[in-house]
Amino acid sequence: MLGGSATPTIESLEQIATFLGDPMSEVLIAAGWITAEDIDRARTRPYTAPITTEEALTELGITDPADRRVVESVIDTVKKNRAGGSERSTG
């Protein structure tokens, strides 16, 4: 890796960032994985409104009406739980 013959893994880059105390973005730029322009584009990406459940199902390719009802039910349950402030316990 140091000789330029190997591509560093994301895990290696995370360790380097931690060791140096540098932001991960700077290490990714230095490693050539991303550019400063990539960071700027990610930070300035325009707001997009959340999609509807119907749009999400279509985007996911869920076309069977029965499957759509099942997934809609799960989504509705999650929305209700979040709105009510309740969270399921995991054990």
Distance bins in CASP14 RR format, pairs under 12 A and 6 or more apart:
PFRMAT RR
TARGET T0000
AUTHOR 0000-0000-0000
RMODE 2
METHOD distances of the structure
MODEL  1
1 7 1 0 0 1 0 0 0 0 0 0 0
1 8 1 0 1 0 0 0 0 0 0 0 0
1 9 0 0 0 0 1 0 0 0 0 0 0
1 11 0 0 0 0 0 1 0 0 0 0 0
1 12 1 0 0 1 0 0 0 0 0 0 0
1 13 0 0 0 0 1 0 0 0 0 0 0
1 15 0 0 0 0 0 1 0 0 0 0 0
1 16 0 0 0 0 1 0 0 0 0 0 0
1 31 0 0 0 0 1 0 0 0 0 0 0
2 8 0 0 0 0 1 0 0 0 0 0 0
2 12 0 0 0 0 0 1 0 0 0 0 0
2 16 0 0 0 0 0 1 0 0 0 0 0
2 31 0 0 0 0 0 1 0 0 0 0 0
4 31 0 0 0 0 0 1 0 0 0 0 0
4 32 0 0 0 0 0 1 0 0 0 0 0
6 12 0 0 0 0 1 0 0 0 0 0 0
6 31 0 0 0 0 0 1 0 0 0 0 0
7 13 0 0 0 0 0 1 0 0 0 0 0
7 31 0 0 0 0 1 0 0 0 0 0 0
7 32 0 0 0 0 1 0 0 0 0 0 0
7 33 0 0 0 0 1 0 0 0 0 0 0
8 14 0 0 0 0 1 0 0 0 0 0 0
8 15 0 0 0 0 1 0 0 0 0 0 0
8 16 1 0 0 1 0 0 0 0 0 0 0
8 17 0 0 0 0 0 1 0 0 0 0 0
8 27 0 0 0 0 1 0 0 0 0 0 0
8 28 0 0 0 0 1 0 0 0 0 0 0
8 30 0 0 0 0 0 1 0 0 0 0 0
8 31 1 0 1 0 0 0 0 0 0 0 0
8 32 0 0 0 0 1 0 0 0 0 0 0
8 33 0 0 0 0 1 0 0 0 0 0 0
9 15 0 0 0 0 1 0 0 0 0 0 0
9 16 0 0 0 0 0 1 0 0 0 0 0
9 31 0 0 0 0 0 1 0 0 0 0 0
9 33 0 0 0 0 0 1 0 0 0 0 0
10 16 0 0 0 0 0 1 0 0 0 0 0
10 17 0 0 0 0 0 1 0 0 0 0 0
10 24 0 0 0 0 1 0 0 0 0 0 0
10 27 0 0 0 0 1 0 0 0 0 0 0
10 28 0 0 0 0 1 0 0 0 0 0 0
10 31 0 0 0 0 1 0 0 0 0 0 0
10 33 0 0 0 0 1 0 0 0 0 0 0
10 34 0 0 0 0 0 1 0 0 0 0 0
11 17 0 0 0 0 0 1 0 0 0 0 0
11 18 0 0 0 0 0 1 0 0 0 0 0
11 24 0 0 0 0 0 1 0 0 0 0 0
11 27 0 0 0 0 0 1 0 0 0 0 0
12 18 0 0 0 0 0 1 0 0 0 0 0
12 19 0 0 0 0 0 1 0 0 0 0 0
12 24 0 0 0 0 0 1 0 0 0 0 0
12 27 0 0 0 0 1 0 0 0 0 0 0
12 28 0 0 0 0 0 1 0 0 0 0 0
12 31 0 0 0 0 1 0 0 0 0 0 0
12 33 0 0 0 0 0 1 0 0 0 0 0
13 19 0 0 0 0 0 1 0 0 0 0 0
13 20 0 0 0 0 0 1 0 0 0 0 0
13 22 0 0 0 0 0 1 0 0 0 0 0
13 23 0 0 0 0 0 1 0 0 0 0 0
13 24 1 0 0 1 0 0 0 0 0 0 0
13 25 0 0 0 0 0 1 0 0 0 0 0
13 26 0 0 0 0 0 1 0 0 0 0 0
13 27 1 0 1 0 0 0 0 0 0 0 0
13 28 1 0 0 1 0 0 0 0 0 0 0
13 29 0 0 0 0 0 1 0 0 0 0 0
13 30 0 0 0 0 1 0 0 0 0 0 0
13 31 1 0 1 0 0 0 0 0 0 0 0
13 32 0 0 0 0 1 0 0 0 0 0 0
13 33 1 0 0 1 0 0 0 0 0 0 0
13 34 0 0 0 0 0 1 0 0 0 0 0
14 20 0 0 0 0 0 1 0 0 0 0 0
14 21 0 0 0 0 0 1 0 0 0 0 0
14 22 0 0 0 0 0 1 0 0 0 0 0
14 23 0 0 0 0 0 1 0 0 0 0 0
14 24 1 0 0 1 0 0 0 0 0 0 0
14 25 0 0 0 0 0 1 0 0 0 0 0
14 27 0 0 0 0 1 0 0 0 0 0 0
14 28 0 0 0 0 1 0 0 0 0 0 0
14 31 0 0 0 0 0 1 0 0 0 0 0
14 33 0 0 0 0 0 1 0 0 0 0 0
15 21 0 0 0 0 0 1 0 0 0 0 0
15 22 0 0 0 0 0 1 0 0 0 0 0
15 24 0 0 0 0 0 1 0 0 0 0 0
15 27 0 0 0 0 1 0 0 0 0 0 0
16 22 1 0 0 1 0 0 0 0 0 0 0
16 23 0 0 0 0 0 1 0 0 0 0 0
16 24 0 0 0 0 1 0 0 0 0 0 0
16 26 0 0 0 0 0 1 0 0 0 0 0
16 27 1 0 1 0 0 0 0 0 0 0 0
16 28 0 0 0 0 0 1 0 0 0 0 0
16 30 0 0 0 0 1 0 0 0 0 0 0
16 31 0 0 0 0 1 0 0 0 0 0 0
17 23 1 0 0 1 0 0 0 0 0 0 0
17 24 1 0 1 0 0 0 0 0 0 0 0
17 25 0 0 0 0 1 0 0 0 0 0 0
17 26 1 0 0 1 0 0 0 0 0 0 0
17 27 1 0 1 0 0 0 0 0 0 0 0
17 28 0 0 0 0 1 0 0 0 0 0 0
17 29 0 0 0 0 0 1 0 0 0 0 0
17 30 0 0 0 0 1 0 0 0 0 0 0
17 31 0 0 0 0 1 0 0 0 0 0 0
17 33 0 0 0 0 0 1 0 0 0 0 0
18 24 0 0 0 0 1 0 0 0 0 0 0
18 27 0 0 0 0 1 0 0 0 0 0 0
19 27 0 0 0 0 1 0 0 0 0 0 0
20 26 0 0 0 0 1 0 0 0 0 0 0
20 27 1 0 0 1 0 0 0 0 0 0 0
20 30 0 0 0 0 1 0 0 0 0 0 0
21 27 0 0 0 0 1 0 0 0 0 0 0
22 28 0 0 0 0 0 1 0 0 0 0 0
22 29 0 0 0 0 0 1 0 0 0 0 0
22 30 0 0 0 0 1 0 0 0 0 0 0
22 31 0 0 0 0 0 1 0 0 0 0 0
23 29 0 0 0 0 1 0 0 0 0 0 0
23 30 0 0 0 0 0 1 0 0 0 0 0
23 36 0 0 0 0 0 1 0 0 0 0 0
23 39 0 0 0 0 1 0 0 0 0 0 0
24 30 0 0 0 0 0 1 0 0 0 0 0
24 31 0 0 0 0 0 1 0 0 0 0 0
24 33 0 0 0 0 0 1 0 0 0 0 0
24 34 0 0 0 0 0 1 0 0 0 0 0
24 39 0 0 0 0 0 1 0 0 0 0 0
25 31 0 0 0 0 0 1 0 0 0 0 0
25 32 0 0 0 0 0 1 0 0 0 0 0
25 33 0 0 0 0 1 0 0 0 0 0 0
25 34 1 0 0 1 0 0 0 0 0 0 0
25 35 0 0 0 0 0 1 0 0 0 0 0
25 36 0 0 0 0 1 0 0 0 0 0 0
25 37 0 0 0 0 0 1 0 0 0 0 0
25 38 0 0 0 0 1 0 0 0 0 0 0
25 39 1 0 1 0 0 0 0 0 0 0 0
25 40 0 0 0 0 0 1 0 0 0 0 0
25 42 0 0 0 0 1 0 0 0 0 0 0
25 43 0 0 0 0 1 0 0 0 0 0 0
26 32 0 0 0 0 0 1 0 0 0 0 0
26 33 0 0 0 0 0 1 0 0 0 0 0
26 34 0 0 0 0 0 1 0 0 0 0 0
26 35 0 0 0 0 0 1 0 0 0 0 0
26 36 0 0 0 0 1 0 0 0 0 0 0
26 39 0 0 0 0 1 0 0 0 0 0 0
27 33 0 0 0 0 1 0 0 0 0 0 0
27 34 0 0 0 0 1 0 0 0 0 0 0
27 39 0 0 0 0 0 1 0 0 0 0 0
28 34 1 0 1 0 0 0 0 0 0 0 0
28 35 0 0 0 0 1 0 0 0 0 0 0
28 36 0 0 0 0 0 1 0 0 0 0 0
28 38 0 0 0 0 1 0 0 0 0 0 0
28 39 0 0 0 0 1 0 0 0 0 0 0
28 42 0 0 0 0 0 1 0 0 0 0 0
29 35 1 0 0 1 0 0 0 0 0 0 0
29 36 1 0 1 0 0 0 0 0 0 0 0
29 37 0 0 0 0 1 0 0 0 0 0 0
29 38 0 0 0 0 1 0 0 0 0 0 0
29 39 1 0 0 1 0 0 0 0 0 0 0
29 40 0 0 0 0 0 1 0 0 0 0 0
30 36 0 0 0 0 0 1 0 0 0 0 0
32 38 0 0 0 0 0 1 0 0 0 0 0
33 39 0 0 0 0 0 1 0 0 0 0 0
34 40 0 0 0 0 0 1 0 0 0 0 0
34 41 0 0 0 0 1 0 0 0 0 0 0
34 42 0 0 0 0 1 0 0 0 0 0 0
35 41 0 0 0 0 1 0 0 0 0 0 0
35 42 0 0 0 0 0 1 0 0 0 0 0
36 42 0 0 0 0 0 1 0 0 0 0 0
36 43 0 0 0 0 0 1 0 0 0 0 0
37 43 0 0 0 0 0 1 0 0 0 0 0
37 44 0 0 0 0 0 1 0 0 0 0 0
38 44 0 0 0 0 0 1 0 0 0 0 0
38 45 0 0 0 0 0 1 0 0 0 0 0
39 45 0 0 0 0 0 1 0 0 0 0 0
48 55 0 0 0 0 0 1 0 0 0 0 0
49 55 0 0 0 0 0 1 0 0 0 0 0
50 56 0 0 0 0 1 0 0 0 0 0 0
50 75 0 0 0 0 0 1 0 0 0 0 0
50 79 0 0 0 0 0 1 0 0 0 0 0
51 57 0 0 0 0 1 0 0 0 0 0 0
51 58 0 0 0 0 1 0 0 0 0 0 0
51 59 1 0 0 1 0 0 0 0 0 0 0
51 60 0 0 0 0 0 1 0 0 0 0 0
51 75 0 0 0 0 0 1 0 0 0 0 0
52 58 0 0 0 0 1 0 0 0 0 0 0
52 59 0 0 0 0 0 1 0 0 0 0 0
52 72 0 0 0 0 0 1 0 0 0 0 0
52 75 0 0 0 0 0 1 0 0 0 0 0
52 79 0 0 0 0 0 1 0 0 0 0 0
53 59 0 0 0 0 0 1 0 0 0 0 0
53 60 0 0 0 0 0 1 0 0 0 0 0
53 62 0 0 0 0 0 1 0 0 0 0 0
53 68 0 0 0 0 1 0 0 0 0 0 0
53 69 0 0 0 0 0 1 0 0 0 0 0
53 71 0 0 0 0 1 0 0 0 0 0 0
53 72 1 0 1 0 0 0 0 0 0 0 0
53 73 0 0 0 0 0 1 0 0 0 0 0
53 74 0 0 0 0 0 1 0 0 0 0 0
53 75 1 0 1 0 0 0 0 0 0 0 0
53 76 1 0 0 1 0 0 0 0 0 0 0
53 77 0 0 0 0 0 1 0 0 0 0 0
53 78 0 0 0 0 0 1 0 0 0 0 0
53 79 0 0 0 0 1 0 0 0 0 0 0
54 60 0 0 0 0 0 1 0 0 0 0 0
54 61 0 0 0 0 0 1 0 0 0 0 0
54 62 0 0 0 0 0 1 0 0 0 0 0
54 63 0 0 0 0 0 1 0 0 0 0 0
54 68 0 0 0 0 1 0 0 0 0 0 0
54 69 0 0 0 0 0 1 0 0 0 0 0
54 71 0 0 0 0 0 1 0 0 0 0 0
54 72 0 0 0 0 1 0 0 0 0 0 0
54 75 0 0 0 0 0 1 0 0 0 0 0
55 61 0 0 0 0 0 1 0 0 0 0 0
55 62 0 0 0 0 0 1 0 0 0 0 0
55 68 0 0 0 0 0 1 0 0 0 0 0
55 75 0 0 0 0 0 1 0 0 0 0 0
56 62 0 0 0 0 1 0 0 0 0 0 0
56 68 0 0 0 0 0 1 0 0 0 0 0
56 71 0 0 0 0 1 0 0 0 0 0 0
56 72 0 0 0 0 1 0 0 0 0 0 0
56 74 0 0 0 0 0 1 0 0 0 0 0
56 75 1 0 0 1 0 0 0 0 0 0 0
57 63 0 0 0 0 1 0 0 0 0 0 0
57 64 0 0 0 0 0 1 0 0 0 0 0
57 65 0 0 0 0 0 1 0 0 0 0 0
57 67 0 0 0 0 1 0 0 0 0 0 0
57 68 1 0 1 0 0 0 0 0 0 0 0
57 69 0 0 0 0 1 0 0 0 0 0 0
57 70 0 0 0 0 0 1 0 0 0 0 0
57 71 1 0 0 1 0 0 0 0 0 0 0
57 72 1 0 0 1 0 0 0 0 0 0 0
57 73 0 0 0 0 0 1 0 0 0 0 0
57 74 0 0 0 0 0 1 0 0 0 0 0
57 75 0 0 0 0 1 0 0 0 0 0 0
58 68 0 0 0 0 1 0 0 0 0 0 0
58 71 0 0 0 0 0 1 0 0 0 0 0
59 71 0 0 0 0 0 1 0 0 0 0 0
60 67 0 0 0 0 1 0 0 0 0 0 0
60 68 0 0 0 0 1 0 0 0 0 0 0
60 71 1 0 0 1 0 0 0 0 0 0 0
60 72 0 0 0 0 0 1 0 0 0 0 0
60 75 0 0 0 0 0 1 0 0 0 0 0
61 67 0 0 0 0 1 0 0 0 0 0 0
61 68 0 0 0 0 1 0 0 0 0 0 0
61 71 0 0 0 0 0 1 0 0 0 0 0
62 68 1 0 1 0 0 0 0 0 0 0 0
62 69 0 0 0 0 0 1 0 0 0 0 0
62 70 0 0 0 0 1 0 0 0 0 0 0
62 71 1 0 1 0 0 0 0 0 0 0 0
62 72 0 0 0 0 1 0 0 0 0 0 0
62 74 0 0 0 0 0 1 0 0 0 0 0
62 75 0 0 0 0 0 1 0 0 0 0 0
63 71 0 0 0 0 0 1 0 0 0 0 0
64 70 0 0 0 0 1 0 0 0 0 0 0
64 71 0 0 0 0 1 0 0 0 0 0 0
65 71 0 0 0 0 0 1 0 0 0 0 0
65 72 0 0 0 0 0 1 0 0 0 0 0
66 72 0 0 0 0 0 1 0 0 0 0 0
66 73 0 0 0 0 0 1 0 0 0 0 0
67 73 0 0 0 0 0 1 0 0 0 0 0
67 74 0 0 0 0 0 1 0 0 0 0 0
68 74 0 0 0 0 0 1 0 0 0 0 0
68 75 0 0 0 0 0 1 0 0 0 0 0
69 75 0 0 0 0 0 1 0 0 0 0 0
69 76 0 0 0 0 0 1 0 0 0 0 0
70 76 0 0 0 0 0 1 0 0 0 0 0
70 77 0 0 0 0 0 1 0 0 0 0 0
71 77 0 0 0 0 0 1 0 0 0 0 0
71 78 0 0 0 0 0 1 0 0 0 0 0
72 78 0 0 0 0 0 1 0 0 0 0 0
72 79 0 0 0 0 0 1 0 0 0 0 0
73 79 0 0 0 0 0 1 0 0 0 0 0
73 80 0 0 0 0 0 1 0 0 0 0 0
74 80 0 0 0 0 0 1 0 0 0 0 0
74 81 0 0 0 0 0 1 0 0 0 0 0
75 81 0 0 0 0 0 1 0 0 0 0 0
75 82 0 0 0 0 0 1 0 0 0 0 0
76 82 0 0 0 0 0 1 0 0 0 0 0
76 83 0 0 0 0 0 1 0 0 0 0 0
77 83 0 0 0 0 0 1 0 0 0 0 0
77 84 0 0 0 0 0 1 0 0 0 0 0
77 86 0 0 0 0 0 1 0 0 0 0 0
77 88 0 0 0 0 1 0 0 0 0 0 0
78 84 0 0 0 0 0 1 0 0 0 0 0
78 85 0 0 0 0 0 1 0 0 0 0 0
78 86 0 0 0 0 0 1 0 0 0 0 0
78 87 0 0 0 0 0 1 0 0 0 0 0
78 88 0 0 0 0 1 0 0 0 0 0 0
79 85 0 0 0 0 0 1 0 0 0 0 0
79 86 0 0 0 0 0 1 0 0 0 0 0
80 86 0 0 0 0 1 0 0 0 0 0 0
81 87 1 0 0 1 0 0 0 0 0 0 0
81 88 1 0 0 1 0 0 0 0 0 0 0
81 89 0 0 0 0 0 1 0 0 0 0 0
82 88 0 0 0 0 0 1 0 0 0 0 0
END
